[in-house]
Amino acid sequence: MTTNHARPGGRPRKDEAAAIGERLLDGARDVFARRGIGSASLDEIAADLGMSKHTLYRRYPNKGALLEAVVARDLGRFREALAQAAAARSEPLEALHAVALRYFTFGISRDYAAFYLAVMAEAAISPSIREKLAAWSATALEPLEAVIVAAQAANVMPAGDPIAICAILVDLLEGASNRVRLVPADTLDEAACRRLFDERWDIFVAAISPRQ
């Protein structure tokens, strides 16, 4: 059990409060992934963290609010990673390649996959989560769509609906990610994972190349 150090009067300092918040979101994410969104409870999350229920309920009055906070933090990290990948390349198609690769590396992370597969499983039976997941996905893909728009503006990608083009690329990447997720962890090394990505990228480039 972790003891929360607080100032006189019982209120933690700002940095301590931030650390508690991060630990809470980490713990909630883990419980959601292990138990499933529907089966997890705020009481279980608090017990798992060795945290008082009062501390948890003061920050998040219900499970939906806590789930939103976990996803919001993940979305911020995901979007920042894609933006950094895009900024590291000046040529638009190279930038798109870098962003797609970063998307793929996120997708094959067991930790990342465990949580979002739990969210997707809940979305299959919960209309409210399904609606939220659609909104979360749209927000997550904005950096990828922006790079596609930039590539179209530079005439290195044909005109078309960038959202539809992005969906095709994501479908290819998710298919490759699923192959990695569903095999033993030691079956595919880094080189094998990269080959899976490169094969899908080549298919995508062939699909968007001008017809001769």
N, C-alpha and C positions, 0 to 999 in steps of 0.2 A: 504494500500500500504506500502510495506516495503522499507525503505531507505537503500541503500548500502553505508556503511561508507568506505571512501577511503583515502589514504594518499594524501598529497599535490601532485598535478599533475594529480589526478584523478585515479590513479591505486590502486586497493585494495591490502592490505597486503596478504601474502601467505595464512594465515589461513582464512582470509575473502573471498578470492577467492575460497578456498575449500568449505566453507560454502555456498557460492553462487552456486557453482557447485552441491552440494548435494540437495539444495532447488530446483534447476532447474530440476534435474532428478526426484525428488519426484513429482513436479508439472506436468512434462511431463507424468510420469507414470499414474497419476490420470486422466489426460485429455484423454490419450490413452484408458484407461479402460472405462471411461464414454462415450466417443464419438465414439470409434472405431478407429483403425489405419488409415483407409482410410479417415474418416471424420475430424479427428483432423488436425489442422494447426499450424505452428510455431507462427503465429500472435496470435492465440487464446491462445496458451500456455503462451506466453509472457504476454498477457492481464490478464490471469487468475492469474498469479504470481505477477502482478503489476511490471513487469520487462520491461525495455526498449527492443525493438526489436533489437537494436544494440548489447546489451549485449548477447542476445540469438544467433543472427546470427554470432557474432564474435566467439562463441564457436562451434556452429553447423551450417554449411552452408545450410543444408537441413534436411528434416524430417527423411530421412533414416539414416543419421549420428546420429541424436538424438535417434532414436529407438535403434540403435546398442549400444549406450552408456548406455541406460536404461537396456537393456538386459544383457550387459556385467557386470554391477554392480550386477544385480540379480543373474546371473550365479556364480559370485564369492562368494556371500553370500550363495547360495544354496550348492555349492561344499564344502565350508568350513564347513557348518553345517553337511553334510554327513560325511566328513572326521573326524570331532570331534566325531561323534557318533560311527564311526568305531574304533577310537583310545581308546575309553572308555571301550572296551571289548577285552579281550585277546583271548578268544576262537572263532574261525572263524565263526561258525554258530550263536553264540550269537552276534558277530559283524554284521553279515548280518541282523539279526533280528533288531538290533538297527538302522541300516542304513535304512532298509525298513520302520520302524516306523517313523523315521525322515522324510523320503520322504512323507509318508502319512500325517503327521501333516502339512507339507508345503502345500500339495494338498488341504486340507480342509480349509485352511485360505481363507476367503472371499476376502481379499485384493489381495492375490497371484492369486487366481482363476480368479478374474475379469480381471486382466491384461492379463494373458495368454490365457484366453478364447477369448479375443479380438484379440490377435495375431493369434490364431488358426482360428478364423473366417476370418481374412484377408488372411491367407494362403490358404483358400479354393478357393479364387478367384484370388490370385496373385501368379503366378509361382515363382517370385523372393523371396517373403516372404516365400513361401513353401520351397524353397531350403535353405534359411537361417534358417528356423525353424528346418529342419532336422539336420543341422550342430549344431545348439544350443542344440538340444535334445541329440545328440551324446556326446557333451562336458559335459552336465549336468550329464549324466549317467555314466561317467567314474569312479567316486568313487564307485558306486554300482557294476559295473562290476569288479573292482579290488578286492572287498571283495569276490565276487563269485569265482574269480580265486584263492584267498587265501584259501577258503573253499575246493575247488577241490584239491589243493596242499596238504591240510591236510587230504584228503580222508574222509571228512565228507559230501561231495557232489559228485555225480557221474560225470564222465568225460562228456564233451559235449561242444558245442559252448557257451561260457559265455555270448556273446551278445544275443543269442537266449534265454538262460535261464533268463537273465535280462529282456528281452522283455515280457516273460510270467509273471514274478513277477510284472512288471510295469502294465501290463494289469489288473491283479487282483487288484492292489492298486488303479489304476485310476477308476476302476469300483466302488470300495468302496467310493472313493472321490466324484464321481459324485452323489452318493446317498445322501451324506451329503450336497453337494452344492445345490441340487434341492429341499430341504425341508426348511420350515421356520427355522430361526436361533435358535429358542427356542425349536424345536422338538426333537433334539438329544443332549443329554448332553455328557460330557466327557466319561462317562462309556459306553454309547451306541456307541460312535465313536470307542472306544477301542475294543468293541465286534466286530464291523465290520472289524477292522484290524485283530484281532485274528482269525476270521473265514477265512479270505483270506490267512493269514499266514499258518494256519493248512492245507489248501488245497494245498498250494505251497509245504510245507514239505512232504505231502503225495505223491505229484506228483514226487518229486525228490528222494524219498526213494527207495532203491533197492527192486526190485520185489522178493517176496519169492518163 
